[in-house]
Amino acid sequence: MKSAPFEHHEPDTVDEAVSLLESLDDPTILAGGQSLVPMLRFRLANPDVVVDINGIDSLDYLDEGDGHLRLGALARHADVEDSDLIDEKYGSFADAAPLVADPQIRNRGTVVGSVAQADPKGDWGSILLAHEGEVIATGPDGDRAIPADEFFLLPYDTTLGEQELITEIRVPEPAPTEGSAYHKLKRKTGDYAMAGVGVRLVFDDDGVIESAGIGMTAVDITNARATDAEEHLEGERPSPDLFATAGELAAEQSNPESDEHGGADYKERMVDVLTQRALSDAAERAGTVTVQRRVTQ
Ligand SMILES: Cc1cc2nc3c(=O)[nH]c(=O)nc-3n(C[C@H](O)[C@H](O)[C@H](O)COP(=O)(O)OP(=O)(O)OC[C@H]3O[C@@H](n4cnc5c(N)ncnc54)[C@H](O)[C@@H]3O)c2cc1C
């Protein structure tokens, strides 16, 4: 099926886009179109007006600045996958990018669009949560930074205002003794996650975990933090037992639903396993320790 007709606007600047969002009646933003276009074609979305941001060149960046890794609204999944900076310093991003959908979708789809879509099965929201990142929303009153913890409300619902667009997402640059990782279980290439876990660990100079962030994919109504597991890790030295208990706590805090891909019990068990694997990789990448995995399946 083709989409219903709509008015198509192509701003060249963020200011123009914001003016359009302010003046038009119920506009919908189009970025990579990898979620929106299928919804248009199935007529699950029927906007009268679309604001296409692909011509705003100033939003096409992936860089470091102001102490953050910054991804502009037009950074595609493939840009993350191809980035040397990501390979060198941001393990969780490097793990996740090649696991998102398939190459065609990764070439067009944007990381910011995925965060804006707020699908609980999306991978980037969990990583943003694990890194305690921020969403930069730009609207008629200028820019505001929304902490990832305050962004996701419900499936496909966020705290972004109707006249705002997301211009950037950002996470703090890693400390020298920091590591991160993302592990995802999916049935086959191209699928969304059945379960996924992103982890960021920051160690002090004595090898004690100073700060832990864990974000979970597809096992709650939004991307969600495993706060009980995070608290359990902080102030401790990494060990298989510590990570095993953290895995159990993350699984207990998850809230998956049974579906055609697997039962809720199975998904909870997978959260446990994926958490332990991601913790182990993050600790190793921080360069402080190598923790043998207790769970091998
Ligand atoms: C078959 C398939 C498999 C997929 N698998 C995965 C997967 O494994 N993991 C995963 O994370 N994702 C997956 N996706 C989703 C994919 O990553 C999309 O690219 C992403 O969800 C949306 O990004 P986009 O740039 O294509 O956004 P669009 O489709 O253009 O927009 C999506 C939504 O976000 C809004 N939006 C976009 N950009 C902005 C902005 N800057 N500010 C405010 N609102 C904005 C739009 O209005 C729309 O509501 C899959 C999609 C498909 C079709």
The ligand as a MOL file (V3000), in Angstrom:
LIG
                    3D

  0  0  0     0  0            999 V3000
M  V30 BEGIN CTAB
M  V30 COUNTS 53 58 0 0 0
M  V30 BEGIN ATOM
M  V30 1 C 12.8250 -4.4580 9.7830 0
M  V30 2 C 13.3550 -3.4660 10.7840 0
M  V30 3 C 14.2380 -3.9040 11.7490 0
M  V30 4 C 14.7220 -2.9870 12.7010 0
M  V30 5 N 15.5820 -3.4600 13.6570 0
M  V30 6 C 16.0300 -2.5990 14.5920 0
M  V30 7 C 16.9130 -3.0590 15.6010 0
M  V30 8 O 17.3250 -4.2180 15.6470 0
M  V30 9 N 17.3180 -2.1540 16.5450 0
M  V30 10 C 16.9100 -0.8510 16.5200 0
M  V30 11 O 17.3030 -0.0730 17.4030 0
M  V30 12 N 16.1070 -0.3860 15.5460 0
M  V30 13 C 15.6550 -1.2220 14.5950 0
M  V30 14 N 14.8340 -0.7520 13.6120 0
M  V30 15 C 14.4510 0.6670 13.5970 0
M  V30 16 C 15.5170 1.4890 12.8680 0
M  V30 17 O 16.6490 1.5550 13.7020 0
M  V30 18 C 15.0960 2.9160 12.5600 0
M  V30 19 O 16.1460 3.4740 11.8190 0
M  V30 20 C 14.8650 3.8220 13.7270 0
M  V30 21 O 13.9220 3.2980 14.6030 0
M  V30 22 C 14.2650 5.1580 13.3110 0
M  V30 23 O 15.2350 5.9790 12.7730 0
M  V30 24 P 14.9430 6.7700 11.4400 0
M  V30 25 O 16.0390 7.7500 11.2730 0
M  V30 26 O 14.7190 5.8170 10.3480 0
M  V30 27 O 13.6260 7.5840 11.8570 0
M  V30 28 P 12.2480 7.8320 11.0930 0
M  V30 29 O 11.6670 6.5490 10.6410 0
M  V30 30 O 12.4130 8.8900 10.0870 0
M  V30 31 O 11.4090 8.4110 12.3210 0
M  V30 32 C 11.0090 7.5760 13.3860 0
M  V30 33 C 10.2320 8.4140 14.4040 0
M  V30 34 O 11.1040 9.3100 15.0790 0
M  V30 35 C 10.7260 10.6650 14.8500 0
M  V30 36 N 11.9830 11.3960 14.6550 0
M  V30 37 C 13.0060 11.0550 13.8490 0
M  V30 38 N 14.0200 11.9080 13.9940 0
M  V30 39 C 13.6280 12.8200 14.8990 0
M  V30 40 C 14.2380 13.9600 15.4750 0
M  V30 41 N 15.4770 14.3510 15.1380 0
M  V30 42 N 13.5740 14.6600 16.4230 0
M  V30 43 C 12.3230 14.2790 16.7890 0
M  V30 44 N 11.6770 13.2120 16.2710 0
M  V30 45 C 12.3350 12.4970 15.3350 0
M  V30 46 C 9.8360 10.6320 13.6160 0
M  V30 47 O 8.9010 11.6820 13.6150 0
M  V30 48 C 9.1520 9.2820 13.7750 0
M  V30 49 O 8.0890 9.3910 14.6830 0
M  V30 50 C 14.3280 -1.6280 12.6510 0
M  V30 51 C 13.4490 -1.1830 11.6560 0
M  V30 52 C 12.9560 -2.0890 10.7200 0
M  V30 53 C 12.0210 -1.5910 9.6560 0
M  V30 END ATOM
M  V30 BEGIN BOND
M  V30 1 1 1 2
M  V30 2 1 2 3
M  V30 3 2 2 52
M  V30 4 2 3 4
M  V30 5 1 4 5
M  V30 6 1 4 50
M  V30 7 2 5 6
M  V30 8 1 6 7
M  V30 9 1 6 13
M  V30 10 2 7 8
M  V30 11 1 7 9
M  V30 12 1 9 10
M  V30 13 2 10 11
M  V30 14 1 10 12
M  V30 15 2 12 13
M  V30 16 1 13 14
M  V30 17 1 14 15
M  V30 18 1 14 50
M  V30 19 1 15 16
M  V30 20 1 16 17
M  V30 21 1 16 18
M  V30 22 1 18 19
M  V30 23 1 18 20
M  V30 24 1 20 21
M  V30 25 1 20 22
M  V30 26 1 22 23
M  V30 27 1 23 24
M  V30 28 2 24 25
M  V30 29 1 24 26
M  V30 30 1 24 27
M  V30 31 1 27 28
M  V30 32 2 28 29
M  V30 33 1 28 30
M  V30 34 1 28 31
M  V30 35 1 31 32
M  V30 36 1 32 33
M  V30 37 1 33 34
M  V30 38 1 33 48
M  V30 39 1 34 35
M  V30 40 1 35 36
M  V30 41 1 35 46
M  V30 42 1 36 37
M  V30 43 1 36 45
M  V30 44 2 37 38
M  V30 45 1 38 39
M  V30 46 1 39 40
M  V30 47 2 39 45
M  V30 48 1 40 41
M  V30 49 2 40 42
M  V30 50 1 42 43
M  V30 51 2 43 44
M  V30 52 1 44 45
M  V30 53 1 46 47
M  V30 54 1 46 48
M  V30 55 1 48 49
M  V30 56 2 50 51
M  V30 57 1 51 52
M  V30 58 1 52 53
M  V30 END BOND
M  V30 END CTAB
M  END
